[in-house]
């Protein structure tokens, strides 16, 4: 089973705002799962793939 990050924790790890993370999720660049109507979680492997895709 994968570890899941909150949007807040992902933002802290990347040193960005939660609004930025929500934007990346909405744009489809960062995968997240929805739990209920308002809760989002990001699987650690998806988070790491996102970081790798952002490297130049």
TIKE-177584 format. One record per residue (C-alpha): x, y negated, z. Coordinates in pm, whole numbers. Each point is the difference from the previous one (the first is absolute). Last residue first. Layout:
BEGIN
<r><X>X</X><Y>Y</Y><Z>Z</Z></r>
...
END
This chain:
BEGIN
<r><X>1490</X><Y>-1999</Y><Z>-1689</Z></r>
<r><X>-162</X><Y>159</Y><Z>302</Z></r>
<r><X>-378</X><Y>-40</Y><Z>21</Z></r>
<r><X>-76</X><Y>357</Y><Z>-109</Z></r>
<r><X>208</X><Y>139</Y><Z>287</Z></r>
<r><X>-200</X><Y>-204</Y><Z>254</Z></r>
<r><X>-328</X><Y>124</Y><Z>-145</Z></r>
<r><X>127</X><Y>361</Y><Z>7</Z></r>
<r><X>90</X><Y>-46</Y><Z>368</Z></r>
<r><X>-350</X><Y>-129</Y><Z>80</Z></r>
<r><X>-159</X><Y>288</Y><Z>-191</Z></r>
<r><X>214</X><Y>249</Y><Z>196</Z></r>
<r><X>-97</X><Y>-172</Y><Z>331</Z></r>
<r><X>-372</X><Y>24</Y><Z>-74</Z></r>
<r><X>-168</X><Y>-341</Y><Z>19</Z></r>
<r><X>-308</X><Y>-46</Y><Z>216</Z></r>
<r><X>-299</X><Y>-227</Y><Z>-52</Z></r>
<r><X>-285</X><Y>-61</Y><Z>245</Z></r>
<r><X>-291</X><Y>-222</Y><Z>-102</Z></r>
<r><X>-289</X><Y>211</Y><Z>-130</Z></r>
<r><X>85</X><Y>339</Y><Z>141</Z></r>
<r><X>349</X><Y>137</Y><Z>-43</Z></r>
<r><X>136</X><Y>-126</Y><Z>-329</Z></r>
<r><X>315</X><Y>149</Y><Z>-144</Z></r>
<r><X>283</X><Y>-207</Y><Z>-136</Z></r>
<r><X>214</X><Y>-7</Y><Z>-313</Z></r>
<r><X>217</X><Y>-305</Y><Z>-69</Z></r>
<r><X>15</X><Y>-147</Y><Z>-353</Z></r>
<r><X>-373</X><Y>34</Y><Z>-56</Z></r>
<r><X>-68</X><Y>-375</Y><Z>-10</Z></r>
<r><X>-224</X><Y>31</Y><Z>308</Z></r>
<r><X>275</X><Y>183</Y><Z>189</Z></r>
<r><X>262</X><Y>-259</Y><Z>-95</Z></r>
<r><X>-238</X><Y>-278</Y><Z>101</Z></r>
<r><X>-73</X><Y>163</Y><Z>337</Z></r>
<r><X>376</X><Y>23</Y><Z>59</Z></r>
<r><X>46</X><Y>-370</Y><Z>-83</Z></r>
<r><X>-286</X><Y>-94</Y><Z>233</Z></r>
<r><X>167</X><Y>202</Y><Z>277</Z></r>
<r><X>292</X><Y>-239</Y><Z>-30</Z></r>
<r><X>353</X><Y>101</Y><Z>-97</Z></r>
<r><X>303</X><Y>128</Y><Z>193</Z></r>
<r><X>-6</X><Y>333</Y><Z>-185</Z></r>
<r><X>-14</X><Y>208</Y><Z>320</Z></r>
<r><X>-231</X><Y>-253</Y><Z>165</Z></r>
<r><X>-240</X><Y>4</Y><Z>-295</Z></r>
<r><X>-10</X><Y>380</Y><Z>4</Z></r>
<r><X>-70</X><Y>-10</Y><Z>375</Z></r>
<r><X>-288</X><Y>-246</Y><Z>-47</Z></r>
<r><X>-152</X><Y>202</Y><Z>-285</Z></r>
<r><X>4</X><Y>302</Y><Z>229</Z></r>
<r><X>241</X><Y>278</Y><Z>-80</Z></r>
<r><X>-78</X><Y>367</Y><Z>-40</Z></r>
<r><X>232</X><Y>294</Y><Z>69</Z></r>
<r><X>-51</X><Y>287</Y><Z>-236</Z></r>
<r><X>-130</X><Y>346</Y><Z>92</Z></r>
END
